[in-house]
Amino acid sequence: MDKQLKREISQITQFLKDGMHKEALQALKAANADHPNTELVLGLLASQYAQLNMYDDAKNTYESLLAINSQNHLAHFQLGMLEYQSGKIEEAIAQWENVASQKDDFVANYWIAQAYVKADKNQQAKPYISKSFEKVPGNHDLSEQIKNLYSLVQEVE
């Protein structure tokens, strides 16, 4: 990462720490113009769009990032969250599958299971919540939610 980009990221980080989201967005747009196709900048820009409820811009930016690096698990995960929040359950699952199949990630598996439960497809949720339940550390923030979903899904035959 070059010195100019480091300075820009430092300024953006400070804006975000100070809750100055509109300023951060403007600085991210400028950084993206100065450093096009930089994964870090695109990821931060997409995240900021999502923070500001600019769904289409966030989605398009995550998709641009994935066009550069289709293996960016965080972008797949976050795009899945956007899809889930907008009620696009199948699209969300498809994004999280990219993460779960590559990393066997307990968080991605949890959200896949959660999406299936939301779609009244508890049987499809079982293998995902089982994987998540096996892998989650006991002290993780999602631990209780994973245990609860696991119990709920196990009751279904």
Secondary structure, 3 states (H helix, E strand, C coil): CCHHHHHHHHHHHHHHHCCCHHHHHHHHHHHHHHCCCCHHHHHHHHHHHHHCCCHHHHHHHHHHHHHHCCCCHHHHHHHHHHHHHCCCHHHHHHHHHHHHHHHCCHHHHHHHHHHHHHCCCHHHHHHHHHHHHHHCCCCCCCHHHHHHHHHHHHCCC
